Amino acid sequence: MYEVPAGKLGEARPGFEDAVARIRESPGLKNAYLLLGSESDRVVTITLWDDHAAMTASRVSASRLRNEAAAAVGGNVVSVEEFEVAANS
């Protein structure tokens, strides 16, 4: 999750879209989502991977992309968490 300065969500969107496009080039990525807060100045990215090894291999580049996208508008990375998909419908 990321926080961007108040009123800069629109300005932040292209940088995060670029980061998502670049992470899509990573081997093993199944899908990536960019979520923009509708009532907050927060951004969330969600990535789904073929397996844990693919996710692990992406950590360095993903960290760099996250930090670049947030810093471009004076925002910051609030948290990074990893989850396993337990069910899918």
Backbone as ProteinMPNN parsed JSONL, in Angstrom:
{"seq_chain_A": "MYEVPAGKLGEARPGFEDAVARIRESPGLKNAYLLLGSESDRVVTITLWDDHAAMTASRVSASRLRNEAAAAVGGNVVSVEEFEVAANS", "coords_chain_A": {"N_chain_A": [[0.857, -1.165, 0.0], [0.445, 2.251, -0.664], [0.893, 5.706, 0.131], [-0.017, 8.809, -1.149], [0.611, 12.334, -1.501], [-2.04, 14.564, -0.53], [-4.471, 15.195, -2.975], [-2.861, 14.451, -5.114], [-3.304, 12.097, -6.421], [-4.213, 11.685, -9.06], [-2.01, 12.675, -10.468], [-0.137, 10.828, -9.665], [-0.952, 8.466, -10.82], [-0.023, 7.809, -13.591], [2.714, 7.104, -13.126], [2.494, 4.871, -11.449], [1.053, 3.211, -13.156], [2.992, 2.805, -15.103], [4.901, 1.423, -13.576], [3.482, -0.936, -13.045], [3.206, -1.894, -15.658], [5.891, -2.43, -16.225], [6.524, -4.398, -14.315], [5.003, -6.417, -15.292], [6.581, -7.625, -17.16], [8.056, -9.481, -15.839], [9.162, -12.807, -15.366], [6.847, -15.429, -14.767], [4.745, -13.933, -13.78], [1.31, -13.774, -13.272], [-0.887, -11.976, -13.198], [-1.541, -8.465, -12.734], [-2.681, -5.803, -10.738], [-3.808, -2.457, -10.373], [-4.931, -0.388, -7.935], [-6.759, 2.443, -7.1], [-7.422, 4.691, -4.507], [-10.743, 5.508, -3.829], [-11.814, 7.195, -1.999], [-9.673, 8.117, -0.663], [-6.178, 8.975, -0.44], [-4.651, 6.83, -1.313], [-2.902, 4.08, -2.753], [-2.95, 0.842, -4.139], [-1.212, -2.0, -5.154], [-1.603, -5.156, -6.624], [-0.229, -8.237, -7.197], [-0.195, -11.331, -8.9], [1.247, -14.491, -8.915], [2.818, -17.26, -10.675], [4.067, -19.066, -8.967], [5.643, -19.389, -5.704], [8.401, -19.109, -5.989], [8.698, -17.529, -8.316], [7.572, -15.134, -7.445], [9.349, -14.503, -5.377], [11.698, -14.124, -6.861], [11.123, -11.722, -8.068], [11.316, -9.735, -6.181], [13.414, -7.744, -5.766], [13.362, -6.08, -8.088], [10.664, -5.322, -7.985], [10.562, -3.911, -5.576], [12.181, -1.703, -6.176], [10.683, -0.522, -8.272], [8.295, 0.089, -6.904], [9.189, 1.984, -5.002], [10.197, 4.025, -6.694], [7.864, 4.844, -8.094], [6.225, 5.818, -6.004], [7.869, 7.812, -4.835], [8.095, 9.644, -6.893], [5.996, 11.423, -6.737], [6.203, 12.411, -4.243], [5.253, 10.601, -2.421], [4.904, 7.666, -0.304], [5.883, 4.259, 0.444], [3.768, 2.378, 2.287], [3.229, -0.209, 3.234], [4.192, -3.591, 2.547], [3.087, -6.705, 1.724], [2.89, -10.263, 1.603], [0.857, -12.81, 0.313], [-0.787, -15.993, 0.125], [-2.833, -17.368, -2.355], [-5.747, -18.794, -1.428], [-8.237, -19.603, -2.244], [-10.235, -19.477, -5.189], [-12.641, -18.152, -7.328]], "CA_chain_A": [[0.0, 0.0, 0.0], [1.184, 3.503, -0.776], [0.187, 6.962, 0.375], [0.479, 9.929, -1.932], [0.119, 13.581, -0.917], [-3.428, 14.93, -0.831], [-4.723, 15.822, -4.265], [-1.892, 14.049, -6.14], [-3.601, 10.754, -6.894], [-4.23, 11.74, -10.522], [-0.632, 12.863, -10.898], [0.598, 9.604, -9.343], [-1.453, 7.329, -11.608], [0.852, 7.356, -14.684], [3.911, 6.459, -12.596], [2.124, 3.535, -10.979], [0.712, 2.428, -14.343], [4.265, 2.421, -15.702], [5.495, 0.39, -12.719], [2.735, -2.178, -13.28], [3.586, -2.361, -16.995], [7.248, -2.963, -16.153], [6.539, -5.649, -13.549], [4.369, -7.434, -16.155], [7.65, -8.279, -17.922], [8.708, -10.456, -14.962], [8.764, -14.207, -15.574], [5.995, -16.034, -13.744], [3.629, -13.079, -13.355], [0.016, -14.148, -13.834], [-1.681, -10.769, -13.394], [-1.214, -7.345, -11.854], [-3.782, -4.854, -10.604], [-3.535, -1.16, -9.774], [-6.151, 0.109, -7.302], [-6.643, 3.819, -6.619], [-8.42, 4.984, -3.479], [-11.848, 6.362, -4.281], [-12.08, 8.174, -0.945], [-8.429, 8.331, 0.071], [-5.005, 9.203, -1.281], [-3.891, 5.59, -1.216], [-2.777, 3.245, -3.942], [-2.612, -0.544, -3.841], [-0.933, -2.876, -6.285], [-1.732, -6.573, -6.306], [0.334, -9.081, -8.24], [-0.42, -12.761, -8.732], [2.387, -15.186, -9.5], [2.684, -18.696, -10.929], [4.486, -19.795, -7.78], [6.383, -18.604, -4.722], [9.735, -18.828, -6.523], [8.585, -16.396, -9.243], [7.362, -13.944, -6.621], [10.614, -14.232, -4.693], [12.65, -13.615, -7.842], [10.736, -10.364, -8.47], [11.343, -8.819, -5.036], [14.318, -6.6, -5.907], [12.84, -5.15, -9.09], [9.386, -4.793, -7.501], [10.859, -2.91, -4.556], [12.676, -0.506, -6.867], [9.56, 0.083, -8.984], [7.393, 0.67, -5.899], [9.789, 3.2, -4.442], [10.257, 5.053, -7.738], [6.518, 5.351, -8.372], [5.76, 6.604, -4.858], [8.729, 8.98, -4.64], [7.911, 10.605, -7.994], [4.999, 12.431, -6.347], [6.377, 12.713, -2.824], [4.527, 9.625, -1.615], [5.741, 6.65, 0.325], [5.388, 2.891, 0.566], [3.295, 2.184, 3.656], [3.418, -1.607, 3.603], [4.298, -4.63, 1.526], [2.749, -7.985, 2.332], [2.759, -11.377, 0.673], [-0.201, -13.731, 0.667], [-1.027, -17.143, -0.755], [-4.235, -17.48, -2.768], [-6.289, -20.012, -0.84], [-9.434, -19.979, -2.986], [-10.485, -18.653, -6.364], [-13.926, -18.553, -7.93]], "C_chain_A": [[0.901, 1.226, 0.0], [0.281, 4.662, -0.375], [0.835, 8.019, -0.494], [-0.072, 11.21, -1.312], [-1.301, 13.907, -1.383], [-3.517, 15.635, -2.176], [-3.785, 15.381, -5.383], [-2.15, 12.657, -6.708], [-3.602, 10.7, -8.426], [-2.84, 11.879, -11.105], [0.193, 11.591, -10.688], [0.238, 8.45, -10.274], [-0.515, 6.902, -12.737], [2.119, 6.641, -14.2], [3.633, 5.054, -12.105], [1.722, 2.642, -12.148], [1.982, 1.938, -15.035], [4.932, 1.306, -14.895], [4.805, -0.949, -12.937], [3.101, -2.748, -14.651], [4.977, -2.999, -16.974], [7.314, -4.273, -15.371], [5.879, -6.772, -14.354], [5.403, -8.191, -16.983], [8.345, -9.376, -17.112], [8.228, -11.867, -15.26], [7.902, -14.708, -14.419], [4.848, -15.165, -13.267], [2.351, -13.539, -14.05], [-0.821, -12.919, -14.149], [-1.247, -9.715, -12.397], [-2.373, -6.357, -11.886], [-3.282, -3.583, -9.936], [-4.862, -0.626, -9.246], [-5.884, 1.511, -6.758], [-7.755, 4.088, -5.628], [-9.503, 5.909, -4.003], [-12.195, 7.428, -3.245], [-10.839, 8.427, -0.097], [-7.316, 8.614, -0.936], [-4.075, 7.999, -1.183], [-3.952, 4.829, -2.527], [-2.404, 1.843, -3.47], [-2.272, -1.229, -5.161], [-1.027, -4.309, -5.788], [-1.153, -7.342, -7.486], [0.083, -10.535, -7.893], [0.639, -13.497, -9.545], [2.09, -16.656, -9.714], [3.019, -19.508, -9.687], [5.323, -18.883, -6.879], [7.771, -18.221, -5.241], [9.719, -17.636, -7.475], [8.396, -15.102, -8.471], [8.663, -13.538, -5.933], [11.628, -13.609, -5.648], [12.357, -12.172, -8.253], [10.96, -9.323, -7.375], [12.212, -7.586, -5.239], [13.766, -5.592, -6.915], [11.514, -4.548, -8.633], [9.603, -3.712, -6.458], [11.314, -1.597, -5.191], [11.531, 0.222, -7.569], [8.575, 0.742, -8.028], [7.93, 2.002, -5.398], [9.864, 4.326, -5.455], [8.888, 5.684, -7.976], [6.014, 6.236, -7.238], [6.555, 7.898, -4.717], [8.515, 10.047, -5.705], [6.91, 11.706, -7.656], [5.093, 12.77, -4.864], [5.611, 11.777, -1.913], [5.476, 8.636, -0.975], [5.056, 5.291, 0.336], [5.025, 2.689, 2.028], [3.526, 0.75, 4.115], [3.527, -2.482, 2.375], [4.027, -5.945, 2.234], [2.628, -9.035, 1.246], [1.715, -12.347, 1.215], [-0.232, -14.886, -0.314], [-2.504, -17.162, -1.093], [-4.744, -18.83, -2.279], [-7.535, -20.506, -1.575], [-9.638, -18.999, -4.127], [-11.802, -19.102, -6.956], [-14.073, -17.986, -9.305]], "O_chain_A": [[1.98, 1.225, 0.593], [-0.939, 4.599, -0.525], [2.059, 8.122, -0.573], [-1.116, 11.177, -0.661], [-1.697, 13.562, -2.496], [-2.745, 16.546, -2.474], [-3.896, 15.884, -6.501], [-1.298, 12.103, -7.403], [-3.051, 9.77, -9.016], [-2.527, 11.267, -12.127], [1.117, 11.315, -11.453], [1.051, 7.551, -10.488], [-0.225, 5.71, -12.841], [2.545, 5.664, -14.816], [4.437, 4.146, -12.316], [2.014, 1.446, -12.14], [2.044, 0.798, -15.498], [5.465, 0.356, -15.468], [5.467, -1.984, -13.006], [3.287, -3.957, -14.788], [5.204, -4.007, -17.644], [8.082, -5.166, -15.729], [6.164, -7.947, -14.124], [5.123, -9.291, -17.459], [9.149, -10.126, -17.665], [7.027, -12.102, -15.393], [8.189, -14.445, -13.251], [4.051, -15.6, -12.436], [2.318, -13.676, -15.273], [-1.4, -12.818, -15.231], [-0.664, -10.02, -11.357], [-2.966, -6.11, -12.936], [-2.436, -3.63, -9.043], [-5.807, -0.431, -10.011], [-4.905, 1.735, -6.045], [-8.91, 3.747, -5.883], [-9.212, 6.969, -4.556], [-12.801, 8.446, -3.578], [-10.935, 8.89, 1.039], [-7.516, 8.497, -2.145], [-2.867, 8.142, -0.992], [-4.912, 4.924, -3.292], [-1.638, 1.679, -2.521], [-2.968, -1.051, -6.161], [-0.592, -4.633, -4.683], [-1.541, -7.122, -8.633], [0.141, -10.923, -6.727], [0.893, -13.171, -10.704], [1.237, -17.238, -9.043], [2.359, -20.501, -9.381], [5.661, -17.758, -7.249], [8.257, -17.126, -4.96], [10.636, -16.814, -7.444], [8.998, -14.083, -8.809], [9.024, -12.361, -5.916], [12.336, -12.672, -5.281], [13.25, -11.474, -8.734], [10.804, -8.129, -7.632], [11.783, -6.479, -4.913], [13.708, -4.395, -6.633], [11.267, -3.366, -8.875], [8.901, -2.701, -6.456], [10.882, -0.517, -4.788], [11.42, 1.444, -7.472], [8.074, 1.832, -8.306], [7.222, 3.01, -5.373], [9.615, 5.48, -5.105], [8.764, 6.906, -8.051], [5.436, 7.293, -7.489], [5.975, 8.962, -4.503], [8.732, 11.23, -5.446], [6.968, 12.796, -8.225], [4.168, 13.351, -4.296], [5.345, 12.112, -0.759], [6.696, 8.756, -1.091], [3.832, 5.184, 0.251], [5.878, 2.814, 2.908], [3.964, 0.514, 5.241], [3.018, -2.15, 1.304], [4.67, -6.26, 3.236], [2.3, -8.722, 0.101], [1.691, -12.662, 2.404], [0.24, -14.769, -1.445], [-3.343, -16.99, -0.209], [-4.23, -19.877, -2.67], [-7.851, -21.695, -1.531], [-9.257, -17.833, -4.035], [-12.056, -20.301, -7.076], [-15.087, -18.217, -9.964]]}, "name": "protein", "num_of_chains": 1, "seq": "MYEVPAGKLGEARPGFEDAVARIRESPGLKNAYLLLGSESDRVVTITLWDDHAAMTASRVSASRLRNEAAAAVGGNVVSVEEFEVAANS"}
